[in-house]
Amino acid sequence: MSPTKYEELVILMAPYLQRIHSRPDILSVGEILAATLRYLAASESMTDRMFNFRIGKSTVSKIILECCNCLWDVLFTPTEKIERVF
């Protein structure tokens, strides 16, 4: 995925994955998306994601599930949204 396409995907996903920035350790939308895409693309375990992103295993599992659901909603319904990203 090119950096431009990744940024477009981050912009599309931002409204669904935005966190309240009340704490300095909150993950950004880009970090959540990167962790999810690397998990899906590389078939690595959540433990690997935990160590690579320095976050807890329960947090990793929660954000990956949430991000996958958002990716599905944003990219695969309706069809015209797919054309904007790919």
DAUR-V678091 format. One line per field, one symbol per residue. ss: DSSP state (H for helix, E for strand, L for the rest). phi: phi as a letter, one per 20 degrees, with the letter a starting at -180 (. if undefined). Layout:
# DAUR-V678091
ss=???
phi=???
This chain:
# DAUR-V678091
ss=LLHHHHHHHHHHHHHHHLLLLLLLLLLLHHHHHHHHHHHHHHLLLHHHHHHHHLLLHHHHHHHHHHHHHHHHHHHLLLLHHHHHHL
phi=.fgfffffffffegfedfdfeecfeffefffffffffffffeleffffffffdlcffffgffffffffffgfffedbfffffffed
